[in-house]
Amino acid sequence: MRKSKVISFCLPLSMVLALMTACGTGNNTGNDSGNGKTAEEKPKAEAKKDPYSMLIFAAGVSKEEFDKRFRGVLEKKFPHITFNYQTSGTGNNITDLVTRGEIPDLIRTDIPTLRTGYLDLNLGVDLTPYVTKYKYDLNRFNPVFIQEIKDYTRDGKLFGLPVPPFFPNVLYYNKDLFDKFGVPYPKDGMTWDEAYDLSKKMTRTDGGKQIRGFSANLTGMLRDNPFSQAILDPEKDGLTDQDKWTKVFSNLKRFYDVQGNEYPKTAADDMNMFGKGEAALSANLHSVYLVIPPEINWDIVSLPTMEGAPKRVSQRGPAYWSISETSKHKDEAFEVIMEMLKDEIQMEDSKQGIPTTLNNKDIQNALGSEHAIYKTKNMKAVSFYPPTDPTPKRKPGLVDVPLASQQSAVSTAFVDYVSGKTDLNTALRQLDEKLKQLVEEEKAKKK
């Protein structure tokens, strides 16, 4: 996943895992008068498989969540496999496991850490031969997510298959505040200009309390920007396409130029305003891990679109199930991946508010339908636009910079600009210089 510091929590998913139906077989012996086959002609029973353990590693995903979503189905389908599950933690990150020789068979990778947490550890396995062998249909996935991982090394290798959730950006709004001030609710399909006009109307004082018209998860808005614009240039060192970054910065800054909606002390303060009931609008990810206190009467609409940018939803992409090169059970590991990504499991995920990585409309439309909170919300906003194309990746041979460092750099530059410490040109120039510095620091580490 693309990494960002998001306030999160574990809402109870209450998963109803779809058990796979097994076909019954008869116990007739000798001649079978019913089908005319002799015992010798009957299909042979599947040979008993030797038991073994498979280690699955997923950073940031609790054992409880894994068990609810996958374990029951896997244990039914593969009774000879003991599934051991490991999540990240102090002393148990993927590099720690590799150092100790406890290398997982399956690893839940993501794009920001695909190199440092998988490829650089010499664990990479191209799944293309397995896709061919098992005649696995990649067209069932949203093509954007397959493209993203194939584009990563620019050689078309498939180092994983996309697993939910991914995190589309949406626009949250506080219904009580809109009702109180008699302003019509926002709608799906708005532009940023329309959102700006709403923000100005909703920025006001009420009983001595300042109500902000707009707040945002700025890290997400900058990283997952309307142009799907990379921060570090994919072709050279430094900031990519400053003209587009000028548009991104200028679009967001105007919201904070409205009197009464000035940028607060920190990005965290800005993001938390909505949960405190102090902001009418909030641009943020749709995520089952996002905290919205129960006293906030909220709903969502599609994220506004910007002139000159495609009408697509920017998003933090999914994670991927990947196989470790050291696994002695690669074929069965691929079969396990196929099982975890079946329609039945993704449908149950979707019903609980977890966006699917599939292009199946029925599964998309079921989003949140059995979740206590989401079933009362406008969940069609999440898929009102299709996901935008993936952000271009660095050219092979160029030193890359961890996404977390890039995010920090672009956020700092924007905050300096929006808080009046610098002008726009200076902010972008300093961002360009910072990115070049980060590249040199990464080069020094490799010497």
URRA-V436985 format. One record per residue. N is the residue number from 0. SS is DSSP state (hx for helix, st for strand, lp for the rest). PHI is phi in whole degrees, 0 to 359 (NA if undefined). NEAR is the number of other C-alpha atoms within 10 Angstrom. Layout:
BEGIN
<<N & SS & PHI & NEAR> <N & SS & PHI & NEAR>>
END
This chain:
BEGIN
<<0 & lp & NA & 18> <1 & lp & 288 & 20> <2 & lp & 274 & 18> <3 & lp & 208 & 16> <4 & lp & 277 & 11> <5 & lp & 246 & 17> <6 & lp & 297 & 13> <7 & st & 219 & 12> <8 & lp & 204 & 12> <9 & lp & 254 & 13> <10 & lp & 295 & 12> <11 & lp & 297 & 14> <12 & lp & 283 & 20> <13 & lp & 48 & 15> <14 & lp & 292 & 18> <15 & lp & 256 & 15> <16 & lp & 290 & 19> <17 & lp & 280 & 17> <18 & lp & 279 & 13> <19 & lp & 282 & 14> <20 & lp & 280 & 8> <21 & lp & 261 & 8> <22 & lp & 281 & 5> <23 & lp & 282 & 6> <24 & lp & 235 & 7> <25 & lp & 282 & 5> <26 & lp & 245 & 5> <27 & lp & 297 & 9> <28 & lp & 235 & 9> <29 & lp & 71 & 9> <30 & lp & 291 & 14> <31 & st & 252 & 13> <32 & lp & 291 & 9> <33 & lp & 285 & 6> <34 & lp & 234 & 8> <35 & lp & 77 & 9> <36 & st & 261 & 12> <37 & lp & 281 & 12> <38 & hx & 301 & 13> <39 & hx & 293 & 9> <40 & hx & 272 & 10> <41 & lp & 291 & 12> <42 & lp & 301 & 7> <43 & lp & 286 & 8> <44 & lp & 297 & 7> <45 & lp & 297 & 6> <46 & lp & 299 & 6> <47 & lp & 295 & 7> <48 & lp & 265 & 10> <49 & lp & 291 & 7> <50 & lp & 287 & 11> <51 & st & 200 & 11> <52 & st & 254 & 12> <53 & st & 240 & 20> <54 & st & 263 & 18> <55 & st & 244 & 22> <56 & st & 240 & 26> <57 & st & 218 & 23> <58 & lp & 293 & 16> <59 & lp & 80 & 12> <60 & lp & 247 & 14> <61 & lp & 292 & 14> <62 & hx & 299 & 15> <63 & hx & 299 & 12> <64 & hx & 293 & 15> <65 & hx & 301 & 16> <66 & hx & 298 & 15> <67 & hx & 295 & 16> <68 & hx & 273 & 21> <69 & hx & 232 & 18> <70 & hx & 301 & 19> <71 & hx & 302 & 15> <72 & hx & 294 & 20> <73 & hx & 294 & 21> <74 & hx & 292 & 13> <75 & hx & 289 & 14> <76 & hx & 285 & 17> <77 & lp & 234 & 16> <78 & lp & 295 & 13> <79 & lp & 276 & 14> <80 & st & 256 & 18> <81 & st & 266 & 14> <82 & st & 268 & 16> <83 & st & 261 & 13> <84 & st & 240 & 17> <85 & st & 226 & 22> <86 & st & 254 & 18> <87 & lp & 282 & 16> <88 & lp & 170 & 11> <89 & lp & 303 & 6> <90 & lp & 80 & 9> <91 & lp & 228 & 16> <92 & lp & 282 & 18> <93 & hx & 300 & 24> <94 & hx & 293 & 16> <95 & hx & 295 & 15> <96 & hx & 297 & 16> <97 & hx & 296 & 14> <98 & hx & 300 & 11> <99 & hx & 277 & 10> <100 & lp & 79 & 9> <101 & lp & 260 & 13> <102 & lp & 279 & 21> <103 & lp & 294 & 24> <104 & lp & 281 & 23> <105 & st & 238 & 25> <106 & st & 230 & 25> <107 & st & 274 & 25> <108 & st & 265 & 26> <109 & st & 213 & 25> <110 & lp & 297 & 20> <111 & lp & 299 & 17> <112 & lp & 244 & 17> <113 & lp & 300 & 22> <114 & hx & 282 & 19> <115 & hx & 289 & 13> <116 & hx & 257 & 20> <117 & hx & 208 & 23> <118 & hx & 292 & 15> <119 & lp & 293 & 11> <120 & lp & 269 & 16> <121 & lp & 60 & 13> <122 & lp & 253 & 21> <123 & lp & 294 & 21> <124 & lp & 231 & 20> <125 & lp & 286 & 17> <126 & lp & 276 & 18> <127 & hx & 304 & 14> <128 & hx & 300 & 11> <129 & hx & 286 & 14> <130 & hx & 300 & 15> <131 & hx & 292 & 10> <132 & hx & 300 & 10> <133 & lp & 264 & 12> <134 & lp & 50 & 9> <135 & lp & 276 & 12> <136 & lp & 272 & 9> <137 & hx & 286 & 12> <138 & hx & 290 & 10> <139 & hx & 288 & 13> <140 & st & 272 & 18> <141 & lp & 300 & 17> <142 & hx & 301 & 15> <143 & hx & 301 & 16> <144 & hx & 284 & 24> <145 & hx & 288 & 21> <146 & hx & 300 & 14> <147 & hx & 300 & 22> <148 & hx & 283 & 24> <149 & hx & 291 & 17> <150 & hx & 284 & 18> <151 & lp & 302 & 22> <152 & lp & 259 & 16> <153 & lp & 61 & 14> <154 & lp & 241 & 9> <155 & lp & 79 & 15> <156 & lp & 287 & 16> <157 & lp & 254 & 22> <158 & lp & 269 & 25> <159 & lp & 180 & 27> <160 & st & 243 & 24> <161 & st & 288 & 26> <162 & st & 246 & 24> <163 & lp & 296 & 18> <164 & lp & 267 & 22> <165 & lp & 247 & 23> <166 & st & 232 & 23> <167 & st & 288 & 26> <168 & st & 280 & 28> <169 & st & 221 & 27> <170 & st & 248 & 26> <171 & st & 277 & 25> <172 & st & 216 & 24> <173 & st & 269 & 21> <174 & hx & 296 & 19> <175 & hx & 296 & 14> <176 & hx & 293 & 22> <177 & hx & 296 & 18> <178 & hx & 296 & 11> <179 & hx & 298 & 9> <180 & hx & 262 & 12> <181 & lp & 67 & 10> <182 & lp & 256 & 13> <183 & lp & 301 & 10> <184 & lp & 297 & 15> <185 & lp & 296 & 21> <186 & lp & 230 & 16> <187 & lp & 300 & 18> <188 & lp & 85 & 16> <189 & lp & 287 & 16> <190 & st & 264 & 16> <191 & hx & 295 & 16> <192 & hx & 297 & 14> <193 & hx & 293 & 14> <194 & hx & 296 & 21> <195 & hx & 296 & 19> <196 & hx & 298 & 12> <197 & hx & 297 & 20> <198 & hx & 300 & 23> <199 & hx & 297 & 18> <200 & hx & 294 & 15> <201 & hx & 270 & 22> <202 & lp & 276 & 21> <203 & st & 194 & 18> <204 & st & 261 & 11> <205 & st & 222 & 10> <206 & lp & 61 & 7> <207 & lp & 84 & 7> <208 & st & 259 & 9> <209 & st & 279 & 14> <210 & st & 256 & 21> <211 & st & 269 & 29> <212 & lp & 284 & 28> <213 & lp & 210 & 32> <214 & st & 216 & 30> <215 & st & 199 & 24> <216 & lp & 276 & 22> <217 & hx & 295 & 23> <218 & hx & 302 & 24> <219 & hx & 294 & 23> <220 & hx & 294 & 19> <221 & hx & 280 & 21> <222 & hx & 295 & 26> <223 & lp & 262 & 24> <224 & lp & 279 & 25> <225 & lp & 300 & 25> <226 & lp & 267 & 22> <227 & lp & 53 & 20> <228 & lp & 275 & 20> <229 & lp & 293 & 21> <230 & lp & 277 & 25> <231 & st & 278 & 27> <232 & lp & 303 & 19> <233 & lp & 293 & 18> <234 & lp & 253 & 13> <235 & lp & 205 & 13> <236 & lp & 280 & 20> <237 & lp & 120 & 20> <238 & st & 286 & 23> <239 & lp & 269 & 17> <240 & lp & 40 & 13> <241 & hx & 296 & 14> <242 & hx & 297 & 9> <243 & hx & 289 & 16> <244 & hx & 293 & 21> <245 & hx & 299 & 14> <246 & hx & 294 & 16> <247 & hx & 296 & 19> <248 & hx & 298 & 21> <249 & hx & 294 & 15> <250 & hx & 299 & 15> <251 & hx & 287 & 20> <252 & hx & 297 & 18> <253 & hx & 299 & 13> <254 & hx & 296 & 22> <255 & hx & 272 & 20> <256 & hx & 275 & 14> <257 & lp & 291 & 17> <258 & lp & 301 & 11> <259 & lp & 98 & 15> <260 & lp & 240 & 23> <261 & lp & 298 & 18> <262 & lp & 298 & 20> <263 & lp & 285 & 15> <264 & lp & 292 & 10> <265 & lp & 223 & 9> <266 & hx & 296 & 17> <267 & hx & 296 & 16> <268 & hx & 300 & 14> <269 & hx & 297 & 22> <270 & hx & 293 & 23> <271 & hx & 279 & 19> <272 & lp & 303 & 20> <273 & hx & 294 & 27> <274 & hx & 293 & 17> <275 & hx & 269 & 12> <276 & lp & 77 & 19> <277 & lp & 253 & 20> <278 & st & 226 & 27> <279 & lp & 278 & 25> <280 & st & 233 & 29> <281 & st & 210 & 26> <282 & st & 271 & 24> <283 & st & 200 & 25> <284 & st & 287 & 26> <285 & lp & 276 & 24> <286 & lp & 209 & 19> <287 & lp & 292 & 20> <288 & lp & 261 & 15> <289 & st & 279 & 15> <290 & lp & 279 & 15> <291 & lp & 229 & 17> <292 & lp & 305 & 12> <293 & lp & 297 & 9> <294 & lp & 283 & 9> <295 & lp & 273 & 16> <296 & lp & 270 & 13> <297 & st & 242 & 21> <298 & st & 207 & 20> <299 & st & 226 & 26> <300 & st & 227 & 24> <301 & st & 298 & 27> <302 & lp & 298 & 31> <303 & lp & 301 & 24> <304 & st & 255 & 21> <305 & lp & 250 & 19> <306 & lp & 301 & 11> <307 & lp & 92 & 10> <308 & lp & 256 & 12> <309 & lp & 295 & 15> <310 & lp & 277 & 20> <311 & lp & 225 & 21> <312 & st & 266 & 27> <313 & lp & 285 & 29> <314 & st & 204 & 27> <315 & st & 274 & 23> <316 & lp & 290 & 28> <317 & lp & 280 & 24> <318 & st & 271 & 26> <319 & st & 223 & 24> <320 & st & 274 & 25> <321 & st & 235 & 29> <322 & st & 259 & 29> <323 & lp & 276 & 24> <324 & lp & 301 & 20> <325 & lp & 277 & 14> <326 & lp & 296 & 18> <327 & lp & 270 & 11> <328 & lp & 227 & 16> <329 & hx & 295 & 18> <330 & hx & 297 & 14> <331 & hx & 290 & 15> <332 & hx & 298 & 21> <333 & hx & 293 & 22> <334 & hx & 297 & 16> <335 & hx & 296 & 19> <336 & hx & 300 & 21> <337 & hx & 302 & 16> <338 & hx & 294 & 18> <339 & hx & 289 & 19> <340 & lp & 254 & 22> <341 & lp & 296 & 13> <342 & hx & 304 & 17> <343 & hx & 299 & 16> <344 & hx & 289 & 22> <345 & hx & 293 & 26> <346 & hx & 295 & 26> <347 & hx & 295 & 25> <348 & hx & 303 & 26> <349 & hx & 300 & 25> <350 & hx & 301 & 25> <351 & lp & 264 & 26> <352 & lp & 96 & 26> <353 & lp & 265 & 24> <354 & lp & 299 & 30> <355 & lp & 280 & 31> <356 & lp & 269 & 27> <357 & st & 269 & 23> <358 & lp & 264 & 14> <359 & lp & 284 & 15> <360 & hx & 295 & 10> <361 & hx & 298 & 10> <362 & hx & 291 & 20> <363 & hx & 299 & 23> <364 & hx & 288 & 18> <365 & lp & 276 & 22> <366 & lp & 304 & 26> <367 & lp & 77 & 25> <368 & lp & 293 & 18> <369 & lp & 240 & 20> <370 & lp & 262 & 18> <371 & lp & 303 & 13> <372 & lp & 265 & 12> <373 & hx & 296 & 17> <374 & hx & 294 & 16> <375 & hx & 262 & 13> <376 & lp & 250 & 14> <377 & lp & 279 & 15> <378 & hx & 289 & 24> <379 & hx & 294 & 17> <380 & hx & 298 & 22> <381 & hx & 297 & 26> <382 & hx & 247 & 19> <383 & lp & 301 & 17> <384 & lp & 245 & 19> <385 & lp & 288 & 16> <386 & st & 299 & 23> <387 & lp & 287 & 21> <388 & lp & 298 & 19> <389 & lp & 294 & 23> <390 & lp & 294 & 20> <391 & lp & 302 & 18> <392 & lp & 261 & 19> <393 & lp & 295 & 21> <394 & lp & 296 & 15> <395 & lp & 305 & 13> <396 & lp & 98 & 6> <397 & lp & 273 & 13> <398 & lp & 289 & 16> <399 & lp & 262 & 21> <400 & lp & 237 & 19> <401 & lp & 309 & 15> <402 & hx & 301 & 18> <403 & hx & 301 & 16> <404 & hx & 290 & 13> <405 & hx & 296 & 21> <406 & hx & 299 & 22> <407 & hx & 299 & 13> <408 & hx & 295 & 19> <409 & hx & 288 & 27> <410 & hx & 294 & 20> <411 & hx & 299 & 17> <412 & hx & 298 & 23> <413 & hx & 292 & 26> <414 & hx & 297 & 21> <415 & hx & 299 & 16> <416 & hx & 288 & 20> <417 & hx & 290 & 23> <418 & lp & 269 & 16> <419 & lp & 86 & 11> <420 & lp & 287 & 13> <421 & lp & 220 & 16> <422 & lp & 271 & 13> <423 & hx & 297 & 19> <424 & hx & 299 & 12> <425 & hx & 294 & 14> <426 & hx & 300 & 22> <427 & hx & 288 & 22> <428 & hx & 295 & 14> <429 & hx & 293 & 18> <430 & hx & 295 & 23> <431 & hx & 301 & 22> <432 & hx & 295 & 16> <433 & hx & 295 & 19> <434 & hx & 296 & 22> <435 & hx & 296 & 18> <436 & hx & 297 & 14> <437 & hx & 296 & 21> <438 & hx & 297 & 19> <439 & hx & 296 & 15> <440 & hx & 295 & 13> <441 & hx & 291 & 15> <442 & hx & 299 & 14> <443 & hx & 296 & 9> <444 & hx & 294 & 7> <445 & lp & 272 & 7> <446 & lp & 281 & 5>>
END
